[in-house]
Structures are given as structure tokens and as C-alpha cells.
Amino acid sequence: MRTDSSPGTLPAREHLPAAPAGTPVLDVVIPVYNEEKDLQPCVRRLHEHLARTFPYAFRITIADNASTDTTPQVAARLATEIPEVTTVRLEQKGRGRALRAVWSASDAPVLAYMDVDLSTDLNALLPLVAPLISGHSDLAIGSRLARSSRVVRGPKREFISRAYNLILRGSLQARFSDAQCGFKAIRREVAQVLLPLIEDTGWFFDTEMLVLAERAGLRIHEVPVDWVDDPDSTVHIVKTATDDLKGVWRVGRALATGSLPLDRLARPFGDDPRDREIKDVPRGLARQLVGFCVVGGLSTLFYLLLYSGFRVFTGSQVANALALLVSAIANTAANRRLTFGVRGRGGAVRHQAQGLVVFGIGLALTSGSLAALGAATSEPAHSTELAVLIAANLAATVLRFLLFRAWVFPDRHDSETTVAASYPTAESCAGEAADSTWQDAPWRAAAWQDTTRQDATVQLLPVRPHDTDARDFR
């Protein structure tokens, strides 16, 4: 996979080494808002399950989002009584805000969260985080819509959930099956780079995180879960659905314009086994040929439609030049992203300029073919013109691929390795994530404050002091 080099480029996935006793491998966050009734049984049940079944050290973090009841006191008491429990306090509501703040400050290599109602059966927790510990996957989600999942909930919520995921598939080409199940996990080095790109602070946080991760080529593992609906849920369905649709539009527009630096999330070249060198086969050639042929076929159809439309109003040479120019710009953009895997806006103008040079060569071939046809017959049939243009375009296509591969989008693996070495690594960035600010991040990472065990409540700075989030927590 080719990507532009970036300080945020992720390292290759590796199995987490055995940690010293007491060092948490897993940090499970429970975001809460006015949950004085359910918080204690939830935390005790989760702690008992982890202590009994989880083979690594763990931590449970209660993220209190500006609760106005006795939730902070309940959380503080649990943190005092149970060594593995910690509580943090944020002065603004929003599930996404809570997860982003706690995950950014956590030192555990695997970060997870679950809803306080424990609707998801806890037996799915170890299968959820195991692929992250082993290095197989970058994120993991529980899915209520998998074939083997067992779910108990009303028809209204079932319909809304399935309709929402269909919208994601149709609008954002999402391939994951369940965006909003409150049961997810992520590797810390991935979170350190991914979180600054996420703007939402509420319920759409999950969807935005998954869409960006998937578009960046990260691996998302899905776990079928047993799930029982909470009849006392305080989620405002209509408002949440409206805000989610607004989020879908915002993310879709950002992806379409290329304004998101997804190259930050790329794994290094060679981490994908499809990029391994094969004797006598240039790296990535087979995949590039397939992608180029698909893009070329679609571009040819687009070109012919444009030519036929322009031909109604002008002569063949002008129609050919206009159709080729428009289709060439679209072809360069599509090949840049789909065939050669270049993400982000860096170098886009230069690539288009070089693509126009390639377009000029194609124009010379096709225009010369039309000129030769005109010299052979004074009034050629439209079908004959199209046949000549198709043949000329086939020749131009072969030349275009060679120029794209060797000149416009060359293999910069060696130079990228050299450049990347001058940037801070993901590990060094992760170590400073709690007190550093990404230059283009739309938010400021929260910072832990040192506390004693007698006062186990950890205060977090508000992530976006100027934002408000009217949605209630469950």
C-alpha cells in the first residue's frame, strides 16, 4: 500500500509482550451520566469477571460526564474499595468526549469501553481484546447484527439499528456490521493517531472512528455478541438519529474532498502480506494492474459519454479534447487514490499537473487518429469514429499506466523510509500524548493529574471547553 510519509505513520502490529505484574494491559472505560443506581453493580460484576477470567492485569476507569446526582460519590467509593478501579471527572457531557479524554491519557496498550448497563454479555470481552493483544487487528467491535449473535430487543430499536447501518453502507461504503454497539476496543498506538481526527463528542463518535479506520486500511475485528436491550435506557432516539445523520454527511463530505490526513493511519509498507516481494514480479504490480484496468474501463465509458454529448454541439476535434480533458482529471484522481493508494492532499496538485502531461500525450494519439481518419474519408460515420477512438485510447491507456507507475506515482518506499526515520516514532508520540497537542487536531488532549489512593478520583481537563453537548448519557 502506498501512502505519503507522515509523522503519524503507524508501526507494524506486534504481539504485546508479557507485562510486569501490576502493569495494566487492558483499560476498560465505563462512561456514565447520572448512573448512581446501576454503577456499583456494573463495576463489581465487571471486576469479578475480569479477575476470574482475564489472564492479564487490567484497569476499570469510570468516566463521569458531569453527573448531577451521587454518581461521583459512588465512583469514588468504588475506586477506594477496589484497587483496579479508577474514576475521572469531566465537566461536560458526551460519550465521545469521555472516551477521547480517558483513552488519550491511558497508559494501557489495549483500550476498551462498554455501556454501564452491561447489555453485552461479558463472555465476549476476552474474544474482543484477544486480536488486539496478539497484534492481529487494530480495532475490535461487538456486533449485534452478526448471524451468530443472540439479541433481545424491541422491533423499534431493531429497525433503527439496521436502517442506520444500511445508511452507512450506502453512503460511506462501510463494511462493518454494527457501528453503535457499546462494546469496542482499540490498540493504544492506533488511538493516539486516530483520535485527533475525530470531531464528534457524542454518540456518532463510534461511527466516525470506525469509518476513518476502515478507510485508512486498518483491520477491524468483529465479535458476535449476546445482547439484551435495556428498557430503562435514557438515549433520545430521535435526536441521536438526527445528529448521526448530520455526522454521516460531514464525514462523507470530508472523505470526498480528501481533507482528512488518513495517511497518518497507514501501516508501514510490507505489513500487508499482499505487498511482499515476489521473485520476478515488481511489488504491487498485479494489484495496480487490476485497479488501473477497472478505473480505465470506467474512464473510457465516461469519456465516450462526454464525447457523444460534446459532439452534438461542436466538431470532433474539440469534442475529443474536452472529453479527454475532463475524463483525464477524473482518471488521475481515481488512480491516485484507488490504484496507487496515495491518501491525503499532499502532492495532489503536482499529480494532476503530471496527469495533464500524460493527457497531452493521449490527446496527441487520439487527435492524430481522428486526423488520419479524416484524411482517409471526408465524412466518417459516428460509429467509425468511436471505433478509431477506442483503439487509440487502448494504446494511450498502456502508455498512461507506464507513465503513472514510473513517473507520476513512483514507488517511494526507500525514500519514505529515509524521511520517516527523521520523524518521531509512534511510540515516542504515544508517550507524550497526554501532554502534547497535535498541530491540526480539533481538540486538546486531556491530562492526568497526580492523586493519592486516598483520593482515587482523577480530574481531567475539559476536552473542548467551548463545545456543548445536549445529549444525555445512558
C-alpha positions in Angstrom: 0.0 0.0 0.0 1.5 3.3 -1.0 1.0 6.3 1.2 2.6 9.7 1.7 5.1 9.6 4.5 3.9 11.2 7.7 5.0 11.6 11.3 1.9 9.7 12.3 2.6 6.6 10.3 1.9 3.6 12.5 4.4 0.8 13.2 3.8 -2.8 12.2 1.4 -4.7 14.5 3.1 -7.0 17.0 2.0 -9.3 19.8 2.1 -7.4 23.1 4.9 -8.6 25.3 4.2 -10.0 28.7 3.8 -7.1 31.1 5.3 -6.9 34.6 2.9 -7.7 37.4 0.6 -4.8 38.1 1.1 -3.1 34.8 -2.4 -3.0 33.2 -2.7 -4.4 29.7 -6.4 -3.6 29.4 -8.1 -0.4 30.4 -12.0 -0.7 30.3 -13.8 2.7 30.3 -17.3 3.0 31.5 -18.8 6.4 30.6 -21.6 7.4 32.9 -24.1 10.2 33.4 -26.4 10.1 36.5 -26.0 6.4 37.0 -26.0 6.2 40.8 -28.3 3.2 40.7 -26.5 1.0 38.2 -22.9 2.0 38.6 -21.9 -0.1 41.6 -23.4 -3.5 40.5 -22.0 -2.9 37.0 -18.4 -2.2 38.2 -18.4 -5.1 40.7 -19.8 -7.5 38.2 -17.2 -6.5 35.6 -14.4 -6.6 38.1 -15.4 -10.1 39.3 -15.5 -11.3 35.7 -12.1 -9.9 34.7 -10.4 -11.1 37.9 -11.7 -14.6 37.3 -11.2 -14.9 33.5 -8.8 -12.3 32.2 -5.1 -13.5 32.1 -3.5 -10.0 32.2 -3.5 -7.1 34.6 -6.4 -4.7 33.9 -7.9 -1.4 35.0 -11.5 -0.2 35.1 -12.0 3.5 34.6 -15.2 5.2 35.4 -15.7 8.3 33.2 -18.2 10.6 34.9 -19.6 13.2 32.5 -20.8 16.0 34.7 -23.3 13.9 36.7 -25.6 15.9 39.0 -26.7 13.0 41.3 -24.5 10.9 43.6 -22.7 9.1 40.8 -19.3 10.8 41.6 -19.5 9.7 45.3 -20.4 6.1 44.2 -17.5 6.1 41.8 -15.1 7.4 44.4 -16.1 4.8 46.9 -15.6 2.0 44.3 -12.2 3.4 43.4 -11.2 3.3 47.2 -12.5 -0.2 47.8 -11.2 -1.8 44.6 -7.5 -1.3 43.6 -8.1 -1.9 39.9 -10.8 0.8 39.7 -10.1 4.5 38.9 -12.5 7.3 38.3 -12.2 10.5 36.3 -14.5 13.5 36.1 -15.3 15.7 33.1 -17.4 18.8 33.4 -19.1 18.3 30.0 -21.4 15.5 28.7 -20.8 13.4 25.7 -19.7 9.7 25.4 -17.2 10.5 22.6 -15.7 13.3 24.8 -15.3 10.9 27.7 -13.7 8.1 25.6 -11.3 10.5 23.8 -10.2 12.1 27.1 -9.6 8.8 29.0 -8.1 6.9 26.1 -5.7 9.7 25.3 -4.4 9.7 28.8 -4.3 6.0 29.5 -1.0 4.0 29.6 -2.6 0.6 28.8 -1.7 -0.8 25.4 -5.3 -2.0 24.8 -8.3 0.3 25.5 -11.9 -0.7 25.6 -15.3 0.6 26.7 -18.7 -0.7 27.4 -22.1 0.7 28.5 -22.9 0.8 32.2 -26.0 -1.3 31.7 -23.8 -4.3 30.6 -26.3 -5.2 27.9 -23.5 -7.2 26.2 -22.6 -10.5 27.8 -19.2 -10.3 29.3 -18.1 -13.6 27.9 -17.4 -11.7 24.7 -14.8 -9.4 26.3 -11.8 -11.7 26.0 -12.6 -12.6 22.3 -12.9 -8.8 21.8 -9.5 -7.8 23.0 -7.5 -11.0 22.1 -6.9 -10.0 18.5 -5.6 -6.6 19.7 -3.2 -8.2 22.2 -2.0 -10.7 19.6 -1.3 -8.0 17.0 -3.8 -9.4 14.5 -6.1 -6.4 14.5 -6.2 -2.7 15.2 -9.8 -2.3 16.5 -12.4 -4.7 17.6 -16.2 -4.2 17.9 -19.1 -6.2 19.2 -21.8 -6.9 16.6 -25.4 -7.4 17.4 -26.2 -7.9 13.7 -23.9 -10.9 13.0 -25.6 -14.1 12.1 -24.5 -15.9 15.3 -25.4 -13.0 17.6 -28.2 -13.5 20.0 -30.1 -10.3 20.6 -33.2 -9.5 22.7 -34.7 -6.0 21.9 -37.9 -4.4 20.7 -38.8 -4.0 17.0 -38.3 -0.2 17.0 -34.7 -0.3 18.1 -34.0 -3.3 15.8 -35.4 -1.4 12.8 -33.5 1.8 13.7 -30.2 -0.1 14.1 -30.5 -2.0 10.9 -31.6 1.1 8.9 -28.7 3.1 10.3 -26.2 0.5 9.3 -27.7 0.3 5.8 -27.3 4.1 5.5 -23.6 3.7 6.5 -23.1 1.0 3.9 -24.8 3.0 1.1 -23.4 6.4 1.9 -19.9 5.8 3.4 -19.3 2.3 1.9 -18.9 0.9 5.5 -18.2 -2.8 5.6 -18.5 -3.3 9.4 -21.9 -4.6 10.5 -22.7 -2.7 13.7 -21.5 0.8 14.3 -23.2 1.6 17.6 -22.9 -1.4 19.8 -21.5 -0.1 23.1 -18.7 -2.7 23.2 -15.5 -1.8 21.4 -11.7 -1.9 21.9 -8.6 -0.3 20.2 -4.9 -0.6 20.4 -3.4 2.5 22.1 -0.9 3.4 19.3 -3.8 3.4 16.9 -5.9 5.6 19.2 -3.1 8.1 19.7 -3.2 8.8 15.9 -6.8 8.2 15.2 -8.5 10.2 18.0 -7.2 13.7 16.8 -9.0 13.1 13.5 -12.4 12.5 15.2 -14.6 15.6 15.6 -17.7 14.2 17.2 -18.0 14.2 21.0 -21.3 12.3 21.4 -22.9 9.1 20.1 -21.6 9.5 16.5 -18.0 9.1 17.9 -18.1 5.4 17.4 -19.2 5.6 13.8 -16.7 8.2 12.8 -13.9 6.3 14.4 -14.8 3.1 12.5 -15.3 4.8 9.2 -11.9 6.6 9.4 -10.1 3.5 10.5 -11.7 1.4 7.7 -10.9 4.0 5.0 -7.3 4.1 6.2 -7.0 0.3 5.7 -6.8 -0.6 9.4 -8.1 -4.0 10.4 -11.4 -4.2 12.3 -12.3 -7.4 14.1 -16.0 -8.2 14.8 -17.2 -10.4 17.6 -20.8 -11.7 17.6 -22.3 -10.9 21.0 -25.3 -11.9 23.2 -27.1 -8.6 23.9 -30.2 -7.8 25.9 -31.9 -4.4 25.4 -32.0 -2.1 28.5 -35.7 -1.0 28.8 -34.6 2.0 31.0 -32.2 3.5 28.5 -32.3 7.3 28.5 -31.0 7.7 25.0 -33.0 10.2 23.0 -33.5 8.2 19.8 -34.8 10.9 17.5 -32.2 13.5 18.4 -29.4 10.9 18.3 -30.5 9.7 14.9 -30.7 13.3 13.6 -27.2 14.1 14.9 -25.9 10.8 13.5 -27.2 11.7 10.0 -25.5 15.1 10.3 -22.3 13.3 11.2 -22.6 10.9 8.2 -22.9 14.0 5.9 -20.0 15.7 7.5 -17.7 12.7 7.3 -18.8 11.8 3.8 -18.0 15.3 2.6 -14.6 15.2 4.3 -13.8 11.9 2.6 -14.9 13.1 -0.8 -12.8 16.3 -0.6 -9.8 14.4 0.8 -9.5 16.8 3.7 -8.7 14.0 6.2 -5.0 13.0 6.5 -5.7 9.3 6.6 -2.1 8.6 5.5 -1.3 9.1 9.2 -3.0 5.9 10.0 -1.2 3.8 7.4 0.7 0.7 8.4 4.3 0.6 7.0 4.8 -0.8 3.5 5.2 -4.6 3.8 2.9 -5.0 6.8 0.3 -6.1 4.3 1.3 -9.5 3.0 0.0 -8.5 -0.4 2.9 -6.1 -0.6 5.6 -8.7 -0.1 8.1 -9.0 -2.8 7.7 -12.0 -5.2 10.5 -13.1 -7.4 10.4 -11.6 -10.9 7.2 -9.7 -10.0 7.5 -5.9 -9.2 6.0 -5.0 -5.8 2.2 -4.3 -6.1 2.2 -4.7 -9.9 -0.7 -7.2 -10.0 -2.9 -5.2 -7.7 -2.1 -2.0 -9.6 -2.9 -3.5 -12.9 -6.3 -4.7 -11.7 -7.1 -1.3 -10.2 -5.9 0.6 -13.3 -7.9 -1.6 -15.6 -11.1 -1.0 -13.6 -10.5 2.7 -13.4 -9.6 2.8 -17.1 -12.7 0.9 -18.1 -14.9 3.3 -16.2 -13.0 6.3 -17.5 -13.4 5.1 -21.1 -17.2 4.9 -20.7 -17.2 8.3 -19.1 -15.1 9.7 -21.9 -17.3 8.2 -24.6 -20.4 9.6 -23.0 -18.8 13.0 -22.8 -17.6 12.8 -26.4 -21.0 11.9 -27.6 -22.5 14.8 -25.7 -19.9 17.4 -26.8 -20.1 16.1 -30.4 -23.7 17.3 -30.7 -22.6 20.9 -30.2 -19.1 21.0 -31.8 -16.7 19.3 -34.1 -14.9 16.0 -33.5 -11.5 17.5 -32.5 -13.0 19.9 -30.0 -15.3 17.3 -28.6 -12.4 14.9 -28.2 -10.2 17.4 -26.5 -12.9 18.4 -24.0 -14.0 14.9 -23.2 -10.4 13.7 -22.8 -9.6 16.7 -20.5 -12.5 16.1 -18.1 -12.0 12.3 -18.1 -8.3 12.7 -17.6 -8.7 14.7 -14.4 -11.2 12.2 -13.0 -8.9 9.3 -14.1 -5.8 10.8 -12.4 -7.7 11.4 -9.2 -9.2 7.9 -9.2 -5.8 6.2 -9.9 -4.1 8.3 -7.3 -6.4 7.0 -4.6 -7.5 3.6 -5.7 -4.7 2.2 -7.9 -1.6 3.6 -6.2 -3.0 4.1 -2.7 -1.9 7.8 -2.2 -4.0 9.4 0.5 -4.3 13.0 1.7 -3.9 16.2 -0.2 -0.1 16.2 -0.3 1.2 16.3 -3.9 -2.3 16.3 -5.4 -1.7 19.4 -7.5 1.6 18.1 -8.8 0.0 14.8 -9.6 -2.8 16.5 -11.5 -0.2 18.6 -13.4 1.7 15.5 -14.4 -1.5 13.8 -15.3 -2.3 16.6 -17.7 1.1 16.0 -19.4 0.0 12.3 -19.8 -3.3 13.6 -21.0 -1.5 15.7 -23.7 0.2 12.5 -24.9 -3.2 10.8 -25.1 -4.7 13.8 -26.8 -1.9 13.6 -29.5 -2.6 9.9 -30.1 -6.4 10.3 -30.3 -6.3 13.5 -32.3 -3.8 12.0 -34.7 -6.1 9.0 -35.2 -9.0 11.3 -35.9 -6.9 13.3 -38.3 -5.8 10.2 -40.1 -9.5 9.1 -40.3 -10.5 12.5 -41.7 -7.8 12.2 -44.3 -9.0 8.7 -45.4 -12.7 9.7 -45.7 -14.4 13.1 -45.7 -17.5 12.1 -43.7 -16.8 9.1 -41.5 -19.7 7.5 -39.7 -20.1 8.2 -35.9 -19.6 4.5 -35.2 -16.4 4.5 -37.1 -15.1 7.5 -35.2 -15.9 5.7 -31.9 -14.1 2.6 -33.1 -11.0 4.5 -34.0 -11.0 6.4 -30.7 -11.4 3.1 -28.7 -8.3 1.7 -30.5 -6.3 4.9 -29.9 -7.4 5.0 -26.3 -6.2 1.4 -25.7 -2.8 2.4 -26.9 -2.9 5.6 -24.8 -4.0 3.6 -21.8 -1.0 1.3 -21.9 1.3 4.3 -22.1 -0.6 6.1 -19.3 -0.1 3.1 -16.9 3.6 3.0 -17.6 3.9 6.8 -17.0 1.8 6.7 -13.9 3.8 3.9 -12.4 7.3 5.2 -13.3 6.8 9.0 -13.2 3.6 10.3 -11.6 3.2 7.8 -8.7 6.6 6.1 -8.4 7.4 3.6 -5.7 8.8 5.9 -3.0 9.3 3.1 -0.4 13.0 3.7 0.0 12.8 7.5 0.2 9.8 7.3 2.5 11.8 5.0 4.9 14.6 7.6 5.0 12.2 10.5 5.5 10.2 8.7 8.1 13.3 8.0 10.1 13.7 11.7 10.7 10.2 11.9 12.3 9.3 10.9 15.9 8.1 7.3 16.1 4.6 6.3 17.1 5.9 5.0 20.3 7.5 8.4 21.2 4.4 10.2 20.2 2.3 7.9 22.3 4.4 8.6 25.4 3.8 12.3 25.0 0.1 12.1 24.0 -1.2 13.1 27.4 0.5 16.5 27.5 1.1 17.4 23.8 -1.2 18.9 21.1 -1.4 17.7 17.5 -0.9 20.7 15.2 -4.1 20.1 13.2 -6.1 18.4 15.9 -9.6 19.9 16.6 -9.3 19.3 20.2 -6.8 19.4 23.1 -5.8 16.1 24.8 -6.8 15.8 28.5 -4.1 15.5 31.1 -4.0 13.3 34.1 -3.4 14.9 37.5 -1.4 13.0 40.1 -3.5 11.8 43.0 -3.1 9.5 46.0 -5.0 6.3 46.6 -7.0 8.0 49.4 -8.5 10.3 46.7 -8.7 8.0 43.7 -10.7 10.4 41.7 -8.6 11.8 38.8 -9.6 15.2 37.4 -9.4 15.7 33.6 -9.3 19.0 31.8 -12.3 19.6 29.6 -11.5 18.5 26.1 -13.5 21.2 24.3 -14.4 23.9 26.8 -16.2 25.9 24.0 -18.4 22.9 23.0 -21.7 21.8 24.4 -23.4 18.5 24.1 -27.1 18.4 25.0 -27.4 14.6 24.7 -27.9 12.6 27.9 -25.8 9.6 28.8 -27.3 6.3 29.5 
